[in-house]
Amino acid sequence: MVTKDESERGSTEQLAEAASSVAQGAAKVAKGVADTVRDAVGGITIPGAPGSEPPTVQEPTEPREPLPPKPDQRAPRPGSATGKDLPSAPDDIRSQADAHLTTAQGMRLAETDHSLTAGPRGPVLLQDHHLREKLMHFDHERIPERVVHARGTGAHGRFRSYGTAGNITRAAFLNGETETPVFVRFSTVVGFRGSADTVRDTRGFAVKFYTSEGNFDLVSNNIPVFFIQDAIKFPDVVHAVKPEPAREIPQAQSAHDTFWDFVSLHTEAQHHTMWNMSGRGIPYSFRTLEGFGVHTFRMVAADGSTTLVKFFWKPVLGAHSLVWEEAQLINGVDPDFHRRDLYDAIEAGAHPEWELGVQTFPDTEDQTFEGIDLLDPTKLVPEELAPVQRIGRLTLDAAPTNFFAEVEQVAFHPGHLVPGIDVTNDPLLQGRLFSYLDTQLTRLGGPNFPQIPVNRPHVPVNDMFRDGFHQHAVHTGNAPYKPNTVDGGCPFTVGAGGGGYVEVPERVDGAKERRAPASFADHFTQPRLFWMSMSPVEQQQIVDAYTFELGKCYEQVIKERQLVCLANIDPVLCQKVAQGLGLPVPEPTIPPVEVQPSPALSQIGGTWPVDGRRIGIIADEASDLEGVRELRQAVHAAGMTPLVIAPHGGMLGQESGDPFPVQRSFVTARSVEFDAVLVAGAPAPAPPTTPASDAKASGGDALTEATEAVVDPRVTLLLTEMFRHAKAIGAWGDGASTLVQAGVEGSGVVVADSATAALSQVQELLGAHRVWDRFPPADAMQGGRP
């Protein structure tokens, strides 16, 4: 055994030992601070809690088992590769075990920081099997990302049926008050995995139900219609909206020539594009995302009767959006905004919830309803014509334990069906039935992706499939074919009477041909319906979005062609966008038709719960700290999250003997994180407040002059941004002077006598999501909703 002489010990090791003795003293101080913070929380759950055991300052040296996950995390249910339940297995059965580092083969390692070399300065030896294994696995850690929906976020939850759908479907998970485990993945369509959350884009909303009859996947979007009517165009629309091949820019944006070239030529895309240009393209959060199944499905009841349906996910908190400047700021300040919001809500106990609903239609031979072709994925049926009937509730209550193993490896497919739910001849849906399976072969390494834990059904699997890449099952029997006698005839089909899946026998007529039905030809009525159903505020947002997006195009002819499409939708929309682009207003090629607005399409005008909203509380040591303490408790009691914003981190109110923790400092806080803000005082400039040290600050030495009359510039910036983004603002006491110095006044700005009185008024404003009347459109839009 070789030992090191003291003289040979490296300076790094000596410094480490010296630092260790200092760290031991620092650890005691850190523990005391942590205990103080924990005691001061007073039962208020603030997202971002440390792990299951707080780390120590110095490196631990005593071997111990791996720490368990945080309370808000959950792994996929333990089960075998063939779907057998393992009720006695612990939840962490698939996680790493043992206190000591090993190779992939379980051999314990003495150390892992140095390669095996021929002498201390010699070459690395080829025989270093540990180095080879470690680098090999690292080199292959990444799998191909999804072509679309690459940037995603997921969570575990449960779905409880209301038991009201039994008259239209025999699906077991929709009959009775049944509870079904689920895994949900939200995503953007266009951007790569490393893009930002709040880009203008369509969002995916995919739900995997682990039902008692096998897995059912409801693969939805947050927009009820799609760009194209036929799946054969799907590669084309994706190629058009992705970064242009020559330079691979812009990332995660539709504001470029190739996209607008495609949608102005394929006018069936105008309806989806209109939704994307509205607030729906920049949702506030996943928690307020409305989901749509897009296609028409067929439900089959126990007596064999059939009903055509469209699926909806209705967020309990309402469907809400960001404003454009806010979305742009978030992309820079916190590109993980939606992901963080989802996990923070789960950790804080404000579990996101949606109701599953269906529109139902008679299963007639022509498969139309009120003149609308139900097989056209670019068309919707207004809720005023076919109300959405609620049939169950989805609750997300746990974050993943491992993001890659669960969110990246989960595989959805519209063909993952259960008895009682069937597909229709929607040409886009028919193509998806092929494409979704095909893509998993490359992404997940072969045909055995259903055996990945997050994809495994919660029922037994006996599929006769064998071998292939990553086969986890150890099959028995000698006859994976039917019929057989070698294995006693097993497996047997259950038949229709035993609950087996049977496709609805649908008559198919007609010659083979490549053309769309005549009912698919109207590309402008429904975009006009959407436009006319918007409030003036939403119409202005649509105008601004079109103007921005087309303003980023280089080719003049593309702008002019898209303006013709807008003229076919609405003359006011076209005129306003043309004005913003500095182009003449074209004549429509198809006169706009009269439509009856659908108020259900608007996101503005209702009142919704405020659960999980984030309330910023601005204070310093000179503020009304007693009011802040009272306010924190009141915000928490209302189901919202209080976040104290102070000049520094750590604790506030140390001299009072009753300190409380600070969640954000003036350096780390930005307006986009908060739904509303309440100001407790007039915080004087605090270091750092120079542009060189903090880009959000402005000024220099002048900031230190007359500090009683000057508020920290980062506070005034936060307030002015929130004001521009139509958010509620409140103050009490000295906080009123802060609003004056920030120049913030008008609709949705509250000054009250006490903290709780200010909160009460702000909470009422939050019910409408934004103070939309703060910035009414400069001139009223013609038509549309008042």
Disulfide bonds with the S-S distance in Angstrom:
none
